Amino acid sequence: MISRPPTATERADRAVPKLRLEGVRHAYRELEVLAGVSLRLGAGELVTILGPSGCGKSTIFAILTGAAVPTAGRVLVDNAPLGRATERFAVMPQSDALLPWRRVIDNVTLGLEVQGVSRRAARERVEPLLATFGLDQFARAYPFQLSGGMRQRAALLRTVVQDRSVLLLDEPFGALDALTRTDMQEWLESVWDTFRWSVLLITHDIREAVFLSDRVYVLSPRPARVIAEVSVPLPRPRRMEQVSSPEFVHTERELRKALQAARADTPEA
């Protein structure tokens, strides 16, 4: 498949930040977690936050969703202060969090129902997307009847169907085995390339960050600060065969060096 370069409209949209963090700090009592994090997400971009475990990646998501309040700095959504804009984010957590007593179709409509959409209207919105997410043959199945990858597809559909401005994906494939995780990464790349959602992804997997991202922000160990911003030069759509390309290997090496340098400079390392 021939890669489609971004159109002039897409390039202009990406130049206008959908989301911007400026000098965001946060502490839990005496424990400083974020030490002035600044980053941006353009419309239709997939941007990854990469960092070691416990560095504060999930705290950024907690701030965006209103579960935590920054002690300094500011967050802008569409150039407006965060405020009540937390409703513009849809979050997919590490666990699929599917309810075992609800069938797939009722799990993926749950977010809409919580917002007050009737079950019938929610189903009408979801059903056209079931085939795209590989779930059309399993709409009446229960979660225990699904593979790990299919459960994650259902969780992602439940997230994107809410039609929020920004998708927040928190280690969505972290619990999967290596082969399934690779399949899911390639699948996510293909559906993202179709819909061009604005996505902020958390991971500590360097290869996943390179494969999926337009840009990657590398965080230091706690207290987190941005130590590198790396653009990924790979064309889209992407395939796993590209992991051996010189561009992929170079970008992976650049990210690895940034993480290693951060650990070396951290007193706790």
N, C-alpha and C positions, 0 to 999 in steps of 0.2 A: 504494500500500500504506500502511495506517495504521500509524504508529509505535506499538510496544508499550512503554509505560513500564516501568522496572524494578519487579519485585515487591518486597514487603517483605523476603522472604528474600534476594533479590539485593542490595538496599540494605544489609542487615545484613552480608552476606558482604564487600561492598566496604569496609565500615567496619573490618573486621579485616584488617590487612595480610597478604597472602600473602608479600610480600617487602619488606624494609626495609633501606636503607643509612643509616648514621648516621655522619656526619663521616669518610667514607672518604677516605684519602690514599694516594697511591702515587707512587713515583719510580723511574726507571731510572737507577741510579747518581746522577749529579749533576743529572739532568733531572727536575724536578717535573712530574708529569702531572696528578694529581688533588689539588686543594687543599681537601679537606673536603667531599665530595659527600654530600648527604642526600636521599633520595627514598623513596617507598613505592609499592607496587603492590597493589591490593586484588584479592580473588578475583573472577574474571570481568571484570576491567578490561583495557582496551587503553591502555597508557600509552606515550608516546613521549619519547625523549631526543633533543632537537634541538640541534644546535650546528655550528659551522664545522668544516671538514675539519682533522684533526690535533689536535682539542681534547682528546681522551681518551675519546671515547664507547666505542670498541672495548676500551679498557683496562678499563672497567667490566664488560663481558662476559667479559673474560679473568679477572677476579677471581671472577665468579660461577661460572665453569666450572672453577676451580682452576688455570688456566694462569698466574695471577699472584697474589701475596699482598699485601694492603694493608699499608702501613707504619704506618697508624694508622686508628682507627675500627673499626666492626664491621658485619657483614652478618647479618641475621636472616631465616630462612625459616620461616614458620609460628611465629614468635616464638621460634625456637631458633637458636643460633649456626650459621653456615654449615657448618663442619666437613665431614663427608662428604655433606652435603646437595647438593653439586655434582651428584649423580646425579639430582636433581629437575629439572634444566634440560635442555631439548632446544633445540639451536641450529640455526638456518638461516642460513648465511653468505651473503656477497654473491654468490659464485659458486654455481651449482646443484650443482656437484661430483658430477654423475652419472657413473657409470663407463661408458665407451663400449662395453665388451664385455658389459654386462648389459642385458637387456630392461627396460622400464619396471617391470613387476611385480617384477622382482628388484632393481631399484634402490630402490624404495620399501619393500621389506622388509628392506633391508640393516641399518638401525639395530636392528631387532628381532633379526636373526640374530647381530649382534655381541653382543647381550645374552644370547645362548644359546637364543633361541627357535628351534625347528626351522623349516626353510623352509616346510613344509606348514602349520604353525600360523600362521606369519607371513602367509602368503598368505590364509588363512582370515580373519585379522583385517583385512587390507587390502582384499580384494575388495569388501566392501559399501560402501566409501568411494570406489571408483574413479569411479562416475558423478557423485557430488557434486563431485569435483575435475575433471570433464570428461575423464577418462582411460580410461573403460571401453572405448572403441574403439581404444585405443592401448596396451593392456596388454602386447602382445607386440612392440611396436615398440622400436627402439633409439633412444638419445638423439639421434643425428644426424638422425633422421626427424621430430623434434618442432620446433615453433616455440619461440622464446624464452619466450613466456608459458606454454606447456605444460610446458617444462622446469622453470620455477619452480613450477608447480602440483605437479609430481612431487616436487620438492625439499621443498615444504611438507608434502605428504602423508607423505613419509618422516619428517619432523620430528614432526608431530602424532600419528602412529600409535604413537609410543613411549610415549604416555600419561604424560608427565611433568607436574609441577605447574605449571611456568612455561615458556612458549615465548619464546625469545630470537631476534628477527628482526633481523639486521644488514644494513641497506640491501638488502632482498631484491629490490627492483625497480630498483636503481641502474644495471644494465647494459642495461636494456631501452630501446627507442625510446619516444618520448613517447606515441604512441597506444596501444601495447601496455601501457605503464606505467599509463596511465589506466584501461584495461580491467581490469588486474590489481588496481588499488586498489579499484575498485568490486566486483570479484569477492571479494577478501579481506574487504571490509566485509560482504558478504552471508553468507559462510560463518562469519565470526566471530560475526555476530549470531545464527546458528543454534546454534553450539556453545558460545559464550561462554567461550573459553579465557582464561586469564590470560596476557597478552602484554606483553612489554617490547620496544619497537621502536626501533631506531636509524635516524635519517635526518638529512639536512641539507636536505631538501626541505620548505619551510614549508607549501605547499599539501597535500602528502601527510600531514603531521603533523595539520593541521586536519581533513582529511577522515576520517582513520581513528581519531583518538584520543578518549578520554574526558578525558584531561588531558595536558598537554605540559610537560616540564621543559626549560628553556632553559639551556644551558651556555655559559660564557664561553670565549674562546680559552684555550689552555694557559697555565698550569695551570688545569684546569677547576674551576669552582665553579658552583653553581646560582644563576642570577641572576633567574629568574622561574619560577613555576608557574602555568600558565594552564589553566583548565577550558574545555572546548569545549561550548557550549550547544546544539549542533545535535541534533535528535531522530534516533532510529534507527528503521528502517533508513535509510541515507543514499544519496543519488543525486547524480551529478555536477551535476545542475541546481542543486543547493544552493550551488555555489561562487559564484554571483552574489547570494546572499541577504545582507541586511544583517548577520546574525549571523556568517556565514562571513567576509565582508570585514572586519568589525571584529576578529575573532579573528586573522585573518591579519596585519592591520596591527599588532595588539598584539605578536605574536611578532616581527615584523620590527623593530619599534622596540626591543624588548629586545635583539635581536642587534646592532643598530646601536649602541646605547648601550654594550654590552659591548666592542665593538671600539674605540670612542672612548676608553674608560677603560683600555685595555690598552697598556702602553708599546711593545710590539712592533708595534702596529697602524700 
